[in-house]
Amino acid sequence: MPELNKANRQVCDVDIRILKTKAPFLKFDTANTTTAGVTSDSVYAMAKGTRRIAFQNPMEGTMTIEAQVYPFKFFALLSDGTISSEAVYAEHRTIKCTAAGKLPLSLSDGAVESSGLFVYPAGKFGDDASAIKNPTYSNNEITATAGLVADSEY
């Protein structure tokens, strides 16, 4: 059997179901193209040097969905993950040290202090050897036992 490909270029409805229960899992109607491909090889019974009967090896199939807009549930299906509405956003600032061992810092609205506080000298971002060790945040101020020099930028 030769390769058989069928494609649909119209906007199509995708309906994915749970295999065992046939319950709906995901439906969206923004797919630009869907393609179903089936391939298999033929094996022939020979008689007097010519092919007489064709036997199909097991068929293999692929399904391709192309879309510009995917619902997040589709990405969760592909990655076997879960959908979360919480996120952590990194914020980078350059702050001038006014007193040795202390950096003034006020958190922006909605921000929460966490264990993800990293302080580097200006121009050394990501350089672990230059990182200020064990900085802590409290009362709108970052403090460290060593490394924060007055009149320097971090």
C-alpha positions in Angstrom: 0.0 0.0 0.0 1.5 3.4 -0.9 1.5 6.3 1.4 -1.9 7.9 1.8 -2.2 11.4 3.1 -5.5 13.3 3.5 -5.4 17.0 4.5 -8.1 19.6 5.2 -7.1 23.2 4.7 -10.4 24.6 6.0 -10.7 25.7 9.6 -11.6 22.5 11.3 -13.0 21.3 14.6 -10.7 19.2 16.7 -12.4 16.8 19.1 -10.0 14.7 21.2 -11.6 12.0 23.4 -10.3 9.8 26.2 -9.7 6.4 24.5 -11.2 4.1 27.1 -14.3 6.1 28.0 -14.9 8.1 24.8 -15.5 11.1 27.1 -14.6 14.5 25.6 -11.1 15.8 26.6 -10.5 18.7 24.3 -12.4 20.6 21.6 -11.3 23.6 19.7 -12.2 25.0 16.3 -9.1 27.1 15.4 -7.0 24.5 13.6 -5.8 25.7 10.2 -4.9 22.3 8.8 -5.3 18.8 9.9 -3.5 15.9 8.2 -4.0 12.2 8.6 -1.3 10.0 7.1 -1.3 6.2 6.8 1.6 4.1 5.6 2.4 0.4 5.3 4.7 -1.9 3.3 3.5 -4.7 1.1 5.0 -8.2 1.2 4.3 -10.4 -1.9 3.8 -14.2 -2.3 5.8 -15.2 -5.4 4.8 -17.8 -7.9 7.1 -18.6 -10.8 9.1 -15.4 -10.2 6.2 -13.0 -10.3 4.2 -11.4 -7.5 0.9 -13.1 -7.0 -0.6 -12.1 -3.6 0.1 -8.9 -1.6 0.1 -9.0 2.2 0.0 -5.7 4.0 2.4 -5.2 7.0 0.9 -3.5 9.9 -0.1 0.1 9.0 1.3 3.1 10.8 -0.6 6.4 11.0 0.2 10.0 12.0 -2.1 12.9 12.8 -0.9 16.5 12.5 -2.8 19.5 13.7 -1.6 23.0 12.7 -3.2 25.9 14.5 -2.2 29.5 15.3 -4.1 29.5 18.6 -4.0 26.6 20.9 -5.9 26.3 24.2 -3.6 25.6 27.2 -5.2 22.3 27.7 -3.7 21.2 24.4 -0.2 21.9 25.7 -1.0 20.1 28.9 -2.0 17.1 26.8 1.3 17.1 24.9 3.5 17.6 27.9 1.5 15.5 30.4 1.4 18.5 32.6 -1.1 20.5 34.5 -2.4 24.0 33.9 -1.4 26.6 36.5 -2.5 30.2 36.7 0.3 31.2 39.0 3.6 32.5 37.8 6.8 34.0 39.1 8.2 37.0 37.4 11.8 38.0 37.7 12.5 41.7 38.3 16.0 43.2 37.7 17.0 46.5 39.3 20.2 48.6 39.6 20.4 50.0 43.1 23.0 52.3 44.7 24.3 51.2 48.1 23.9 54.1 50.5 25.3 52.5 53.6 27.8 49.5 53.9 25.9 46.2 54.1 22.5 47.7 53.2 20.6 48.3 49.9 17.3 50.2 49.9 14.6 48.2 48.1 10.9 48.6 48.1 8.9 45.8 46.4 6.5 46.7 43.6 2.8 46.3 44.0 1.7 42.7 44.3 5.2 41.4 44.7 6.1 39.1 47.5 9.5 38.5 49.0 10.7 35.0 48.4 13.9 32.9 48.6 14.7 34.0 45.1 16.8 37.1 46.0 20.1 37.4 44.2 22.4 40.4 44.4 25.3 41.1 42.0 27.7 44.0 41.5 26.7 46.2 38.5 27.9 44.5 35.3 28.5 41.1 36.9 24.9 39.7 36.6 25.0 35.9 36.7 28.7 35.7 37.8 28.5 33.3 40.8 32.0 34.3 42.0 30.9 37.9 42.3 27.5 37.2 43.9 26.7 38.7 47.3 26.4 35.7 49.7 23.2 35.2 51.7 21.3 38.5 51.2 18.1 38.9 53.2 15.2 41.2 52.7 13.2 42.9 55.5 11.8 46.4 56.2 12.3 47.6 52.6 16.0 46.8 52.7 18.4 44.1 51.6 21.2 43.3 54.1 24.3 41.2 53.8 27.1 40.5 56.2 29.8 41.0 53.6 30.2 42.4 50.1 27.9 45.5 50.0 30.1 48.5 49.7 28.8 52.1 50.2 28.5 54.2 47.0 28.6 51.1 44.7 25.9 49.9 42.4 24.3 46.4 42.6 
